[in-house]
Amino acid sequence: MINKIDFSFANSHQIEKFLGDRIANIRLAHNMTQAELASNAGVSTRTINRLENGDGVSLDTFIRVLKALNLQDNLKNFLPDLSVRPIERVRLGGRERKRARPIKTNRKESTWTWGDNKKGNP
C-alpha cells in the first residue's frame, strides 16, 4: 500500500495504484464490501478489484465509484479552473481563448550559404 507519492516522478501505473489504495481505504472506512461498492456503482466486483489493485479502469468507472462513495465533489479538484484569467481577459478584450498558438521565436539570420555563393566565385 502506497501512503505517499510524488506525482512529479510517478509513472501512470504508480498513480493508478495509489488511487486504488485510496479507494480501498475509503471503501473500508465506509464499512463496505467490494460487492456492495460494485452494486452501488453499477459495475462488477472484478472491476472494483482491478481498480483497487491499480490495474486500470475506464474514466467512467472511476467516476461511478467516486459517486458511489459520495466523493463526486472531489472531482472538481482534479483539474484547476482556468476560465478566470483576469490578465489574459484584459489582453484579449474580454474574449475567451479558442485555440493555442505556438510561441514565435526570433530567427537569427543563417550564416549558411550555398557553395557557389562563397567570396571569390564568379
C-alpha positions in Angstrom: 0.0 0.0 0.0 1.4 3.4 -1.1 0.9 6.1 1.5 2.8 8.9 -0.1 3.5 9.6 -3.8 5.4 12.3 -5.7 3.2 12.8 -8.7 6.0 14.6 -10.5 8.1 11.4 -10.7 5.5 8.7 -10.5 4.5 6.8 -13.7 0.9 6.2 -14.6 0.8 2.7 -13.0 2.1 4.0 -9.7 -0.5 6.7 -9.7 -3.3 4.2 -10.5 -2.0 2.0 -7.6 -2.0 5.0 -5.3 -5.6 5.9 -6.3 -6.7 2.3 -6.0 -5.3 2.1 -2.5 -7.1 5.3 -1.6 -10.4 3.9 -2.9 -9.9 0.7 -0.9 -9.2 2.6 2.3 -12.3 4.8 1.8 -14.4 1.8 1.0 -13.3 0.1 4.2 -13.8 3.3 6.2 -17.4 3.2 4.9 -17.6 -0.5 6.1 -18.5 -1.5 2.6 -17.6 -4.7 0.7 -16.3 -4.7 -2.8 -19.6 -6.3 -3.9 -21.6 -3.6 -2.2 -19.5 -0.8 -3.8 -19.8 -2.6 -7.2 -23.5 -2.8 -6.9 -23.8 0.9 -5.9 -21.5 2.0 -8.7 -23.2 -0.3 -11.3 -20.0 -2.2 -12.1 -18.8 -5.7 -11.5 -16.9 -6.8 -8.4 -14.0 -7.8 -10.6 -13.8 -4.1 -11.8 -13.6 -2.9 -8.2 -10.9 -5.4 -7.6 -9.0 -4.2 -10.6 -9.4 -0.5 -9.6 -8.2 -1.2 -6.1 -5.2 -3.1 -7.4 -4.2 -0.3 -9.8 -4.8 -2.4 -12.9 -6.6 0.4 -14.7 -10.3 1.1 -15.3 -12.2 3.5 -17.5 -12.7 7.1 -16.5 -16.5 6.3 -16.5 -15.9 3.5 -14.0 -13.7 5.7 -11.8 -16.4 8.5 -11.7 -19.2 5.9 -10.9 -17.1 4.6 -8.0 -16.4 8.1 -6.7 -20.1 8.9 -6.8 -21.0 5.6 -5.1 -18.6 6.6 -2.3 -20.2 10.1 -2.2 -16.9 11.7 -3.3 -18.1 13.3 -6.5 -17.4 16.8 -5.1 -13.7 16.0 -5.2 -13.8 15.6 -9.0 -13.5 19.4 -9.4 -10.2 19.3 -7.6 -8.6 17.1 -10.3 -8.2 19.9 -12.8 -7.9 23.6 -12.0 -10.5 26.0 -13.4 -8.6 28.2 -15.8 -11.6 30.0 -17.1 -10.9 33.0 -14.9 -7.7 34.6 -16.0 -8.0 38.3 -15.4 -4.8 39.4 -17.1 -5.5 37.4 -20.2 -9.1 38.6 -20.4 -7.8 42.2 -20.3 -5.3 41.5 -23.0 -7.9 39.8 -25.2 -10.6 42.4 -24.6 -12.9 40.2 -22.6 -12.9 37.3 -25.1 -12.0 33.7 -24.3 -9.2 31.8 -26.0 -10.4 29.4 -28.6 -7.1 27.8 -29.7 -3.4 27.7 -28.8 -0.7 29.2 -30.9 2.9 28.2 -30.9 5.3 30.7 -29.4 7.1 32.6 -32.2 10.9 32.6 -31.8 13.2 35.2 -33.3 15.1 33.6 -36.1 18.7 34.7 -36.4 19.9 35.1 -40.0 21.8 32.0 -41.0 25.4 32.2 -41.8 25.0 29.2 -44.0 25.4 29.7 -47.8 25.4 27.7 -50.9 28.8 26.5 -52.0 28.7 28.7 -55.1 27.9 31.9 -53.1 31.3 32.0 -51.5 33.5 35.0 -52.0 35.8 34.8 -54.9 33.4 32.7 -57.1 32.3 34.4 -60.3 
